[in-house]
Amino acid sequence: MINNHREGSSSPPAVHARDLGVVRGGKPVLKKLEFSVPRGTVTGLLGPSGCGKTTLMRAVVGAQARVTGRLEVLGERAGSAALRHRLGYVTQAPSVYLDLTTRQNLDYYAAVLGVPRAERADQVDAALTDVDLHSHADALAANLSGGQRSRVSLAVALLGAPELLVLDEPTVGLDPVLRRSLWDLFHRLAAERGATLLISSHVMDEADRCDRLMLMREGGILAEGTPGELRARTGTDSVEDAFLRLVGDAADDEGNDGDNDEGNGEGNGGNGARRRAADQAAGRDGSTAEVSR
Ligand SMILES: Nc1ncnc2c1ncn2[C@@H]1O[C@H](COP(=O)(O)OP(=O)(O)OP(=O)(O)O)[C@@H](O)[C@H]1O
């Protein structure tokens, strides 16, 4: 599902990073990242738990301290006040007021965002339609399921029609039908409103729903491209296998860079290291399609 890229040649990418680094807790968690996210695309950020997806998203929305290098968002420096109304960000923890109903939450956030009073009801209705929550519009958030609360958070992010939506694992805890309808919504937002979506996921079977992917590992970008390009580059049939192949190749490269004391030259030793690195990256002990968790 490759989007036609709608960005004009003169329009800067939605996100542009050069030599981007972040230190957290005294440790470098993002290391010299270089990438661009084209406008009007659904770009997936995939990688195992702890590889730095959330940190990267926080840097993009201007919520991360100790960012070094260059990071431009919609042509502005990340974190600049001019971006406040052009971005929507949904964290992994739904941020809704439990003592308000779904509609009251949306109405409140619309007011905070400065949506004119006369437009508020329409915008709230549109957001409720987008996330399919009309049937729970008057339910207290406290009485919603976890997945429903995440959708309220997503609806909040849609208010004001932001140009860039940064969504941290928006489909966690949702059933397959809802997941599909949200992915359809993400593509509609890109195709019909020209929005750019940067979406993190650790579920590899969602990778094929993205126009483009950035595969992350240990604070770096392992590879980027369309799902088809990544499959073709690695000679694999799925993005999950492409990821594991790339992790294995990176482990081989790292192994070749140093001395190999174990080295009796047996294929099994190398394959074992490669396999361990891939399994570790995938967080897998069996045949799960998830990268981690
Ligand atoms: N508040 C913090 N203080 C110090 N280090 C942190 C903090 N939050 C995260 N880290 C570290 O930063 C690294 C990247 O974490 P991050 O949350 O960005 O990863 P992630 O890929 O989003 O993981 P997940 O998929 O589990 O959400 C991890 O090594 C983590 O331990």
The ligand as an ORCA input file, in Angstrom:
! r2SCAN-3c Opt
* xyz 0 1
  N      12.797      8.357     32.061
  C      13.863      7.676     31.643
  N      15.061      7.850     32.244
  C      16.164      7.197     31.830
  N      16.155      6.326     30.816
  C      14.983      6.096     30.195
  C      13.796      6.760     30.567
  N      12.795      6.347     29.759
  C      13.354      5.463     28.927
  N      14.660      5.305     29.180
  C      15.581      4.430     28.465
  O      15.660      4.884     27.134
  C      15.733      3.783     26.254
  C      14.684      3.945     25.172
  O      13.397      3.877     25.774
  P      12.080      4.107     24.920
  O      10.921      4.207     25.881
  O      12.299      5.222     23.982
  O      11.997      2.747     24.101
  P      10.796      2.130     23.219
  O      11.426      1.586     22.008
  O       9.717      3.129     23.048
  O      10.293      0.963     24.159
  P       8.796      0.331     24.293
  O       8.479     -0.342     22.998
  O       8.966     -0.643     25.420
  O       7.864      1.461     24.640
  C      15.581      2.517     27.088
  O      16.848      1.959     27.270
  C      15.058      3.021     28.403
  O      15.534      2.247     29.456
*
